[in-house]
Amino acid sequence: MGKLTVFTFVTLDGVMQGPASPEEDPRDGFEHGGWQQQYFDEVLGGIAAEGMAEENALLFGRRTYEDFYGYWPTAPQPNLFTDFLSRADKYVASRTLEEPLPWENSTLLKGDAGQAVADLKAGLDQDIALMGSGDLIQTLRRHDLIDDYTVLIHPIVLGSGRRLFEHGVAPAKLHLVDTKTSTMGVIVAHYVRAEGNG
């Protein structure tokens, strides 16, 4: 069974909504899209390269999958991500998408997302990285399916937006196993589930 790691960008006040561009996720009137772009540096590039070397399977919710597919297959070359994302095994939890999915090596997880991801974890030998996908994170937390979090905490406060840990989530203990700090002040923190959860 593979472990499931959330990999996500957040602000200092926990917002994960719309990091890449103003158009990415304007739900609920969110006006701060694109807040992450100014913080990318060689340290974050190196962390991304390390992640790609591990050849994990990737898991997405519908919105993040469509955002990634809308940009990365035709992104300017050279870049670190296009080849990796295209060749990686991609799993998409969605009740609205239909097969065949447009991006190569993509598999649709149908039905209840919690059960579908539980079955996926049980059937895979490789680890799974959940990219962004805030709504899916909330679902998988409720099903106790997340093993690790790699959280890139950016030195910016937005005051509004959808958060990694929304109000009312079940309490959980995490153990910090590694940190790095970028030249732009981004703290990359890797947490694993602490004993006694569940």
C-alpha positions as CSV (number, residue, x, y, z in Angstrom):
1,M,0.0,0.0,0.0
2,G,1.3,3.4,-0.9
3,K,1.2,6.4,1.4
4,L,-0.7,9.5,0.4
5,T,1.0,12.9,0.8
6,V,-0.6,16.2,0.3
7,F,1.7,18.7,-1.4
8,T,0.3,22.2,-1.3
9,F,1.1,25.9,-1.2
10,V,-0.4,28.0,1.6
11,T,-0.2,31.5,2.9
12,L,0.8,32.3,6.5
13,D,-2.9,32.4,7.4
14,G,-3.5,29.0,5.8
15,V,-5.1,30.0,2.5
16,M,-4.4,27.6,-0.4
17,Q,-6.9,29.0,-2.9
18,G,-5.7,30.2,-6.3
19,P,-1.9,30.3,-5.9
20,A,-1.0,30.1,-9.6
21,S,-3.0,32.8,-11.4
22,P,-5.8,35.3,-11.0
23,E,-8.1,33.1,-13.1
24,E,-7.3,29.8,-11.3
25,D,-10.0,29.8,-8.6
26,P,-12.1,32.9,-8.1
27,R,-14.9,31.1,-6.1
28,D,-16.5,33.1,-3.3
29,G,-15.2,36.3,-4.8
30,F,-11.6,35.5,-4.2
31,E,-9.5,38.3,-5.6
32,H,-5.9,37.3,-4.7
33,G,-5.2,34.6,-7.3
34,G,-1.6,34.3,-8.4
35,W,-0.1,35.1,-4.9
36,Q,2.5,32.3,-5.1
37,Q,4.3,33.1,-8.3
38,Q,6.6,35.8,-6.9
39,Y,8.1,33.3,-4.4
40,F,9.5,30.7,-6.8
41,D,13.3,30.3,-6.6
42,E,16.0,27.7,-7.0
43,V,15.3,26.2,-3.6
44,L,11.7,25.4,-4.5
45,G,12.8,24.3,-8.0
46,G,15.2,21.8,-6.3
47,I,12.4,20.5,-4.1
48,A,10.2,20.1,-7.1
49,A,13.0,18.2,-8.9
50,E,13.4,15.9,-5.8
51,G,9.7,15.1,-5.9
52,M,9.8,14.3,-9.6
53,A,12.7,12.0,-9.1
54,E,10.6,9.9,-6.8
55,E,8.1,9.0,-9.6
56,N,5.1,9.0,-7.3
57,A,1.6,8.6,-8.7
58,L,-0.4,11.9,-8.8
59,L,-3.9,12.5,-7.5
60,F,-6.1,15.4,-8.4
61,G,-9.6,16.7,-7.9
62,R,-11.3,17.8,-11.1
63,R,-10.6,21.6,-10.8
64,T,-6.8,21.1,-10.3
65,Y,-6.6,18.5,-13.0
66,E,-8.2,20.7,-15.5
67,D,-6.0,23.7,-14.5
68,F,-2.9,21.6,-14.8
69,Y,-4.0,20.1,-18.2
70,G,-4.9,23.6,-19.4
71,Y,-1.3,24.8,-18.9
72,W,1.4,22.2,-18.6
73,P,1.2,20.1,-21.8
74,T,1.8,23.2,-23.9
75,A,3.9,25.2,-21.4
76,P,7.0,27.0,-22.8
77,Q,10.0,24.7,-23.0
78,P,12.3,23.9,-21.4
79,N,10.7,23.5,-17.9
80,L,11.0,21.0,-15.1
81,F,7.4,19.9,-15.1
82,T,5.8,19.1,-18.5
83,D,7.6,15.8,-19.2
84,F,7.2,14.6,-15.6
85,L,3.5,15.5,-15.4
86,S,2.8,13.9,-18.8
87,R,4.5,10.6,-18.0
88,A,3.3,10.3,-14.4
89,D,0.3,8.1,-13.6
90,K,-2.5,10.6,-12.8
91,Y,-5.7,9.7,-10.9
92,V,-8.6,12.1,-10.9
93,A,-11.5,11.9,-8.4
94,S,-14.5,13.4,-10.1
95,R,-18.3,12.8,-10.3
96,T,-18.6,15.0,-13.4
97,L,-15.7,14.1,-15.7
98,E,-16.1,11.3,-18.3
99,E,-13.7,8.9,-19.9
100,P,-11.5,9.1,-21.8
101,L,-9.6,11.8,-19.9
102,P,-7.6,14.1,-22.3
103,W,-4.2,13.8,-20.7
104,E,-2.1,10.8,-21.2
105,N,-1.7,8.3,-18.3
106,S,-4.8,9.6,-16.6
107,T,-7.4,7.4,-14.9
108,L,-10.8,8.5,-13.7
109,L,-11.8,7.5,-10.1
110,K,-15.6,7.3,-10.2
111,G,-18.1,7.4,-7.4
112,D,-17.5,8.2,-3.8
113,A,-14.0,9.9,-3.7
114,G,-13.2,8.6,-0.2
115,Q,-13.9,5.0,-1.2
116,A,-12.2,5.3,-4.6
117,V,-9.0,6.7,-3.1
118,A,-9.0,4.1,-0.3
119,D,-9.2,1.4,-3.0
120,L,-6.4,3.2,-5.0
121,K,-4.1,3.3,-2.0
122,A,-4.7,-0.4,-1.2
123,G,-4.0,-1.4,-4.8
124,L,-0.8,0.6,-5.5
125,D,2.7,-0.2,-4.5
126,Q,3.9,3.4,-5.2
127,D,3.3,6.4,-3.1
128,I,0.7,9.1,-4.1
129,A,1.1,12.8,-4.2
130,L,-2.1,14.8,-3.9
131,M,-1.5,18.1,-5.7
132,G,-3.6,21.1,-4.6
133,S,-7.2,20.0,-4.8
134,G,-8.5,21.7,-1.7
135,D,-12.0,20.2,-1.8
136,L,-10.6,16.7,-2.2
137,I,-8.2,17.2,0.7
138,Q,-11.2,17.9,3.0
139,T,-13.0,14.7,1.8
140,L,-9.9,12.6,2.3
141,R,-9.3,14.0,5.8
142,R,-12.8,13.0,6.8
143,H,-12.0,9.5,5.6
144,D,-8.6,9.5,7.4
145,L,-6.7,8.7,4.3
146,I,-3.9,11.3,4.4
147,D,-0.5,10.1,5.7
148,D,1.8,13.1,5.2
149,Y,1.7,16.8,4.4
150,T,4.3,18.7,2.6
151,V,3.2,22.3,3.1
152,L,5.0,25.3,1.5
153,I,4.2,28.2,3.8
154,H,4.6,31.5,2.1
155,P,5.3,34.8,3.9
156,I,2.1,36.5,2.9
157,V,-1.3,37.0,4.6
158,L,-4.4,37.3,2.5
159,G,-7.2,37.4,5.1
160,S,-9.7,35.6,2.9
161,G,-9.9,32.4,0.8
162,R,-10.3,28.7,1.1
163,R,-7.9,27.2,3.7
164,L,-6.0,23.9,4.0
165,F,-7.6,23.2,7.3
166,E,-11.2,24.6,7.2
167,H,-13.2,25.4,10.3
168,G,-14.6,22.3,11.9
169,V,-12.1,19.7,10.7
170,A,-11.4,16.8,13.1
171,P,-8.5,17.3,15.5
172,A,-5.3,15.5,14.4
173,K,-1.7,15.4,15.6
174,L,1.2,15.7,13.2
175,H,4.9,15.2,13.6
176,L,7.4,17.5,11.9
177,V,10.1,15.5,10.2
178,D,11.9,18.0,7.9
179,T,12.0,21.7,7.1
180,K,13.8,23.8,4.5
181,T,13.6,27.6,3.9
182,S,13.8,29.2,0.5
183,T,15.7,32.4,-0.4
184,M,12.3,34.1,-0.6
185,G,11.3,33.1,2.9
186,V,9.1,30.1,2.0
187,I,9.1,27.4,4.7
188,V,8.8,23.9,3.3
189,A,7.5,21.7,6.2
190,H,7.1,18.0,5.9
191,Y,4.7,16.5,8.5
192,V,3.6,12.9,9.1
193,R,0.8,11.5,11.1
194,A,1.6,11.2,14.8
195,E,0.9,8.1,16.7
196,G,-2.5,8.0,18.3
197,N,-4.4,9.6,15.4
198,G,-7.7,8.0,14.2
